[in-house]
């Protein structure tokens, strides 16, 4: 997975997270997400792990 793929998954999760009361609450206390939020979170975490494993810099500025 490329750095750009990680950023795309992050954006999808964050877009949902900040519009969903259940997922917003998961960040502060109970760690429970709605079904869609959990699916997006899992994809986000997988993309991050793959990016780190391939030693790509996820914070590199894309041209």
Rosetta blueprint (number, residue, H / E / L):
1 X L
2 X L
3 X H
4 X H
5 X H
6 X H
7 X H
8 X H
9 X H
10 X H
11 X H
12 X H
13 X H
14 X H
15 X H
16 X H
17 X H
18 X L
19 X L
20 X L
21 X H
22 X H
23 X H
24 X H
25 X H
26 X H
27 X H
28 X H
29 X H
30 X H
31 X L
32 X L
33 X L
34 X L
35 X H
36 X H
37 X H
38 X H
39 X H
40 X H
41 X H
42 X H
43 X H
44 X H
45 X H
46 X H
47 X H
48 X H
49 X H
50 X H
51 X H
52 X H
53 X H
54 X L
55 X L
56 X L
57 X L
58 X L
59 X L
60 X L
61 X L
62 X L
63 X L
